[in-house]
């Protein structure tokens, strides 16, 4: 689905953060976007993206039967889905769930230290620095903290 919506989003001035499809009888296609210019995503942005992507998905027809489209911004406690997210939010707390246990753990919480195209790095609360293979990250999300709120308020791009 990402390969279908990404070019249209870029043309509209948005970047894809995440696509999730869930549900069986009438699946929901959840598309999370942010503005390429760094401005906050508003309701009008979500409506515009929803209208255009709804038409694109209808034409491409990757889903059989009826489906529902949801378009949203990533929010303050956003998911970390791209290398640039891991780097942009370096210094903030995040929670990471693994597909397969890493050092006996299925989940870690700590400070984001950045990423490259293969691995992300975190420092856990006990001071251990972990290298997280991105292929093993099932879900990563920022933890809502006063520091994150303050950073978001002082940097509208976040």
N, C-alpha and C positions, 0 to 999 in steps of 0.2 A: 504494500500500500504506500510506503514511503516514496518509492520510485514514481508513483503516479502523482502524488500531491506536491512533492518538493519543487519541481520546476514551476508549477503554478504559483506556489507560495513565493518563490523568489521573484517572479514577475510582478506580484502584488506588493513586494517590499517586506516580506516576512521570512522568518526562518523556522523550520520544523524543529521542535524540541522532542516530541514523542508522538507516536501513533500506537494506540492500543485498541484491540478489538476484543470485546467480551460479550457473553450471552449466546444463547443458542437459537431460540425460536425467532427472535427479532434482534440480531446482534447490534450492539452499539459500537460505532467507530468514534473513538475519542482522539481528537487531534489537538495537541498543545503547541501553540505558536508564540513567538516573540517577534517584535518589530525589528527589522534589520537596522533601522536608524537609532535603536536604543531607547526610543520613547516607550512609556508604559502602554501595555495593551489594554484598550477599553472595550466596552460593550459594542460600540460601533465597529471596531476592528473585528471582533468575533462574528458579528452579523455579516459583515462584508465577506470574510473568509468562508463562512458557512455557506452563503449563497453560491459563491463561485465554486468552492470545492464540491458542494452537493451536485452541481451540474457536471463537473469533471468526473466524479465517481460514477454518476449515472451513465455517462457516455462510455467510460472505460469498462464498466460493469464487472468489477472484480468479485462482487458479492452476489450470491444467488439469493433471491427472495427479498423480502422487506428488511430494511435496516434503519437505524437512527444515527444521525451525525451530531456529535457534540464538539464544539470548538471552544477552547479556553486558553487563558494565559497560564504560565507555569506557576504563578503565585510566589510569595516570599519564600516559603519552605519547599522550594521547587525540587524536582528530580534532577539528578546529575546524569545526563544521558550522552553527552558529547565530551570529547577531550577538552574543548574550550570551556565547558561548564566547570569541570574539575579545576582548571587553571584559574578561571575568573573568580571562583569562590574559595580559593586557597586561603587558609587561615580561619575558615568557618567550620562549625561542627556539622557532621553528617552521620547518617546511619546507613550501613550497607548490608544487604542480605546477599548471600552467595547461593549459586546453583548447587555447588558441591562444597562441603566443608573445607575451610582453609585453616590449617594448623588446628584442627579440631573444632573450629567455630563455624557456625552458620550465619552469624551476624556480628558486626563490630560497630562501635560508635567511637568517633574520635574527630580529630582535626584534619581537614583536607590539606594535603601538601602539594597537590598538583597531579599532572598526568602527562603521558605521551600517548602515542597511538596504540600501545600494547598494554600498559599498566597504569594504574592510579596508585597514589601513595597517601597513606594516612598515618597519624600518630595517635595511638589509643590513649585512654585515660591513664594507663600505667606507664606511659612513656615509650612503649614499643612502637617502632616504625615498621609498618607493614607495606609490602608490595602486593597489590591486588591485581591479578590478571583480569583485564576488562571482559574477557570471554567468560569469566566465572561470576561476574557481577550480575545478579538477577535483578536487584533493585537498589538504587542509591538515591538518597533524598537528604536535603539539608534539614537540620534540626532548627526549629524556631527558637532563637535566642535574642536577648536584648541587643547583642552586638550585631546580629544579622538585621534586625529591625533598624538599628541606627545606620548601618551601612546602606541599606535599601533607601532610607530617607535621604541620605546625603548623596547617593548616586542613583538617580532615577532609572538608569539602565538595569539595575538589579531587579 
